Amino acid sequence: MAKKTRREARLKRHKRVRKHISGTKARPRLNVFRSLNDIYAQVIDDDLGSTLVSASSIDKEMRKKTKGKPKTEQAKIVGEEIAKRAKDKGLKQVVFDRGGFRFSGRIKALAEAAREGGLEF
């Protein structure tokens, strides 16, 4: 039997969690994806199947803020921005979906910054 790659293991964890977590109109899902260099966050309504708000370290205006900063700092900035954009859309409560990643480091930094920005989860 072939050994699972790290990506396959993460996707398996993500599927397992997604069986129980779903975003609704009243309480959408805050999904986080972390690549080697960047971090992405989306607020998703799974009933409609649409992204309500998104922010990432590769957005044009975010690039200026995150340039030259450590990855954890970049995650904090993205967390603050996703919270600001969600509040502008009238969203206050979300369900946090860590995407199969461990809740530490950049994922934790983004989550704490989003909480400080006013999102409840």
Secondary structure, 3 states (H helix, E strand, C coil): CCCCCHHHHHHHHHHHHHCCCCCCCCCCEEEEEECCCCEEEEEEECCCCEEEEEEECCCHHHHHHHCCCCHHHHHHHHHHHHHHHHHHCCCCECEEECCCCCCCCHHHHHHHHHHHCCCEC
